[in-house]
Amino acid sequence: MCGIAGFVNFNENFLNNEIFFKETLDNMRKALRRRGNDAHGVYLDENFGASHARLSIRDLTENGTQPMIKTINNNKYIIVYNGEIYNTDDLKKDLINKGYKFSTTTDTEVILYMFIEYKEKCVDYLNGIFAFSIYDTQNKTLYLFRDRVGIKPLFYTINNNTLIFGSEPKAIFKYPNIKPEIDIDSLKQILGIGPARIAGKGVFKNLYEIKPGHFAIFNSYGFKEIQYWELKSDYHKDNYDETVEKVSYLVRDSIEKQLVSDVEICTFLSGGIDSSIVTAVSSNYLNKLGKKLNTFSFDFKENDIYFKSNSFQPERDKPYVDIMLEHYDLNHNYLECNEEELIDLLYKAVDSKDLPGMADVDASMLYFCSLVSKHNKVALTGECADEIFGGYPWFYREDLLNSTTFPWSKNIDTRELFLTNDLKTKLNLSEYSLKNYEESIKNTPYLDGETKEECKRREIAYLNIKWFMATLLERMDRMSMYNGLEARVPFADHRIIEYLWNVPWNMKYKNNIEKSLLREATKDLLPNKLLNRKKSPYPKTYNPNYEKLLINELTSIINNNNSPINNLIDKDKVIEFMKTPADYGKPWFGQLMSGPQLMAYFIQINYWMNKYNLSI
């Protein structure tokens, strides 16, 4: 895992100001150094420059340093790459048979040769998580590729015929005269659908990202983005037993493929079935090699005292972690975060993402990743199983399933609670949210002959993969990579996503049990008590002191006349809300973000606007 950045302009010779542009590349790389600080490199020629911040996972020698350059038939190709290709060995055999000779054991070299051999079709062969650029010097063409579901980020902007790209916005803002700005649409995204984002948009004005499952070509003819992957609907031909067998194979194969590394690997073990499956397969695999798996679970101090059971989070995780430890020989670490640390980390979470995010959900993950990174460089997580196997309540609760807006963010009124009446009218967040919802629904790939209910199931699954899963994947990437930790997500293997997309709901939800198909396919791996556990999301703090700290922080902000959110909010409304924030119990995003998180989100918005000197 790494950070990449660069720029290209076919009308300018960067070598005429070589020192300046090499320094620019180095500044872009330094902005991303938390993504990888093991090695770094820059490349500059007449029309193109690239920089790389490396986190060494494969081929720990200097051979893996990027940018990597290959010359074939007098044509030079330059790659900078962020990610991990899990079928590297298979691809390498094919390339060797075609006459290619390798000087490293990196997947970077494999990708570059795959491109030389197959051009833009190379991406169809890759199984992994990736964002990379390749510059073809002979044809003066830049290619930008992003993985199928957007696990790895890749942003860009075009200014005065120069395309500037980077793993994160902060790198792009290091290019001369590229300043962070926002407009009305930026505010609509932040306030209307945030912390989710519209695919392809970077929230900042004139900042974009390569959409998941797309690649882009930039040359003297201009910029063109091309989709190479999308979900395809087809009739499911396997019976239930065959489906269970196929899911069992795909899940285990994906996890084992993602255990390939030249450094030790750990897993996040929450006590839920998803992370427990990943842990079980990983532990069995490593035990055969004579190794013991490191595992980490997360909780909040004094949650044993203050935890309150509710429909979304019915019970604590720790007892189920303990059950796993009785059945598997693991090097387990219990990690805890307190509420004082959470407040400080709300700001660092914005630093890592360049945007407001999932408030303390982000902040706590950032903290836990910082602790895990002291032990391991690579972690496997259970992320994405709920979106693919139908674990969320909006897959099966009729009121949520049949909503006419994003089911994880139904109540726009809550999002507008703090806003001035004038701003509410100007933004019209209900219309904005509805427009984005309806545009997404139109793109759902239906299957001829499906019933209205089956079409609705397609829609909800499509929305989850394209929106909610994308939000959680972005969170995982930024919070982990900010700490130099590579987080892998085996359930997001495109083979699993493609297969499950066409599995009928009655197989996924057999006997009215969420994720029953996944449970059946992995029942040999988990103790019965854990296997039959009701879903419980990522933990959050229930300590009332956290709420008090948020109130103090937000009060201090709104009492400062220079605070930028004062131009957005009605102070009286905020003050009234802070009297009893816990009384607002319904989540306004996902399952965890309710009253306290609304305050935390506006604290993050204020910091974000201050940090980047943003205004409308």
Buried (B, 14 or more C-beta within 10 A) or exposed (E): BBBBBBBBBBEBEBEEEEEEBBEBBBBBBBBBEBBBBBBBBBBBBBBBBBBBBBBBBBBBEEBBBBBBBBEEEEEEBBBBBBBBBBBBEEBBEBBEEEEBEEEBBBBBBBBBBBBBBEEBEBBEBBBBBBBBBBBBBEEBBBBBBBBBBBBBBBBBBBBEEBBBBBBBBBBBBBBEEBEBBBEEBBBBBBBBBBBBBBBEBBBBBEBBBBBBBBBBBBBEEEBEBEEBBEBEBEEBEBEBEEBBEBBBEBBBBBBBBBBBBBEBBBBBBBBBBBBBBBBBBBBBBBEEEEBBBBBBBBBBBBBEEBBEEEEBBEEBBBEBBEBBBEBBEBEBBEBBBBBEBBBEBBBBBBBBBBBBBBBBBBBBBBBBBBBBBEBBBBBBBBBBBBBBBBBBBBBBEEEBBEBEBBBBBBBBEBBBBBBBEEBBEBBBBBEBBBEBBEEBBEEBEEBEEBEEEBEBBBBBBBBBBBBBBBBBBBBBBBBBBBBBBBBBBBBBBBBBBBBBBBBBBEBBBBEEBBBBBBBBBBEEBBBEEBBEBEBBBBBBBBBEEBBEBBBEBBBEBBEEEEBBBBEBBBBEBBEEBBEEBEEBEEBBBBBBBBBBBBBBBBBBBBBBBBBBEBEB
